[in-house]
């Protein structure tokens, strides 16, 4: 089935590497004009340049997504430049792992602001123009950890669980305006983060996955791209796991 995109503009956070970069590339391959957002100017710039070198349309914008004022200012600038942003993919995320009793306030606050509050900042800034246009797609990238929890990741689990509840509320608020909101929750995906795992850790992870392998960034981006298309118009308020069967 060919997906339909009609002169759409997408903003993807955390687009400088990993899953976010693959999402940006896949949307661009469908003819979507993509704004690659990252805290690191070099990485989002390189991602946008790679898309352009492959014939796509992309620009880079460096923003600290955990900074409310910075997001508000960036959204205002980008709306003035592009007129409208039709697709918002909140993918930016960090980890600051540690056992709860040893976790300091900064490790907690940094993860909550980057992984959860940032989605609120972007949706607050961009959903109203979507509602006026009566078309929009909001896709928040969560994690299976937000559904099942994980020792040493109380901050990350809380942020990703919060993202699910936030998205369901957004879906209800904007449904009458034809703006959908969904969560894609990856399991263990082969990225720079999982590349640092040793053999014992990898074996333990694979033991939890019925398909007995880690996923690829493309597995996540393919679902995100579908949810960003016209063909997903009757899907909203849902949490989709992409995890090889970990959470059933």
N, C-alpha and C positions, 0 to 999 in steps of 0.2 A: 504494500500500500504506500503510495506516494503521500508525503505530508504536505500540508498547505500552509504557506507563510506569505502574507500579502503586505509587502513593504514594511516589515516589522523592524523595530529597534530593540535590542536586548542589552541589559546591563548584567554582567556576571562578576560577582565579587570573588576574591581569591583566585583570580584567573591567571595568575602568573605561573602556576605549576599544578601538577597532579590532576585531580578530578576537575577542578575549575577550568584549567587550561583546555582539557579535552572537551568540556561542555561548550566553551567558547568556540573551539574549532568546529565542532559538529553543527552548532547553530549557524556559523558563518558559511559552512558548506551547503546549508539549505537556503542561502541567499539572505539571511538575516544580517543586518548591520549590528556589529557587536562592540560594546564598550567594555574593555577589559580593565577591571578595577583591582588594585592590589596596594598594599602598604609599601611595597618595594617598587620603586619607579622603574628600575632596570628590568625586573622580571615581567611586569605587565607590559612594558614597552616591547620586550622581546617577543612576548606572546602575540601582541597585535601585529608586529612586523612579520612574524611567521605566517599569520593568517593572510596578510596582504600579499606576501610572496607566493602564496598558493592560490591567489585570485580572489580572495575574500575581501570584505569591507570591515575594517576594525580600527579602533582608536584606543589609546591607553589613557587612563586617568588614575593618578596616584592619590589614594585617600586612606587615612587611618579609619577603618570602619567602626572602631570602638569609640570614636570621638563624635558625639552627637552634633556639635556645631560644625565640624568638618564635613560630615555627611550632608547636613542641611545645606551648607554652602555649595557643595559639589553638585547636589541634586538640582539646585536652582540654576547653576551654570550649565549643566548638561541639558536641562529642559529648554533653556534659552537657545542652546546650540542645535538641538535635534528636534525641538518642537513637541515631541512626545516620546516616552519610553514605554513600549508595549509589554515587554517581558522582563521580569526581575528575577534573577537567580541569586539567592543569598547562600553562597557556598563558603565564604571565608570562615576559617576556624583555626583554633590553636589548642594545644594540650599543655597543661601544667600539672602533670600527674604527681600524686603523693598520697600516702595514707591520711585519712581524715584527721586523726589526732595530731598530725605533724603539719597539716596544711595551713599556711598563713593567709591573711586576708588578701594579699596581693595576688596569690595564685588563684584564689576563688574569684576575686573581682575581675581579673584580666580575662579569664575564660568566660565568665557570664557576659561581660561587655562585648567581647569579640564574637562569641558564638550565638548569643541570644539577643542582647540589646541592639546589636547592629542591624538585625532583621527588622526590629521595630523602627529604628531610625529611617531605614530605606523605604519601608512600606508607608510610613507616615508621610514621607516626602513625595512618593511617586504614585500612590494609589488613587489620590484624588483626580489627577489628570487621566488616569485609566478609566475611572468611573465616569468622568465627563465624556470621554470618547466611547463609553459603553463597550469596551473590550480591553481585557488585560489578563496576563498570566503571572502569577506569583508562585515561584517554586523554591521552597526552602530545603536545603540539604541537611538532613538530620543524621542520625546514626542508630544502629541497633542498640548501642550502649544506652541510649535514652529510653529504650523499651525494656531492657533486661538488667541494667546496672552493671557495674564492674568495680571490683575492689581497687582502690587507688585512683579512681576517676570520679569521685563524688561531684566535683565541680563540672566536669565534662558531661556526665550523665544528667545532672540537673539542668544544664543549659539545653541539651538536646531534647530532653523530655519537655521542657518549657516551650521549645520551638514547636512541638506538636500541638500543644494546647493553644498557643498563640495563632498558629496557622488555621486551626479549626474555627477560632473566633473571627479571624479575618475573612474566612470563607463565608461565614454567616452574614457578616456585615456588608459584604460587597457582592453577594450573589445576585441581587436584584439589578445590579449594574453590569452583569455579564463579565465580571472579573472573578476568575477562579484562583484558588490557593490550595496547594498541595505540598506534602513532604515526601521527599525521596530519602530513605534511610539506608545507607550502605552498610554492609558488614565489613569483613576484612578484604580490602582492595589492595592490589599490588601498587604501592606508591613508594616515595622516598622514605616514608615513615615505617612501612612494613619491611623495607629492605634492610633495616638495622636490626631486625630480629635474628636471634641465633637459631641453630637447628632445633634445639629442644623447645624453644618458644613456638617455632613454626609448627612442629609436630603437635603440640598441645592445641594450637588453634585449629589445625586441620581436623583434629579429632572431634571438634564441635560442629563441623560443617558437613552436612549430609552429602553434598556434592564433592567433598574431599579435595577442594582446591580453592584458592583465593580468586576473587573476581578481578576484572580489569576495569580501568577507568571508563572504557567504552561501554561496559555493562550499565554503568550509572548514567552516562551522558545520553545513551540511546533513549532511556526512559524520560529523562529531563526534556530532551528534544521533542518527544511525543507530547508530553504534558504542556509544552510551549506552543503547540500547533493548534490549528483550527479543529482538528479531529478530536481533541480532548474536551470539547466544549461542555460535555455533560458530566464531567468529573471534577469534584471539588470537595475540600475538607478531608481528604484521604491521606493516609500514611502508607507508602509503598516501601517494603523492604527489598533490598537487592543484596542478598546475603547467602546464597547457596543453600537456603533452607534452615539457617540457624534458628530463626524465630518463626514458628508456625502457629 
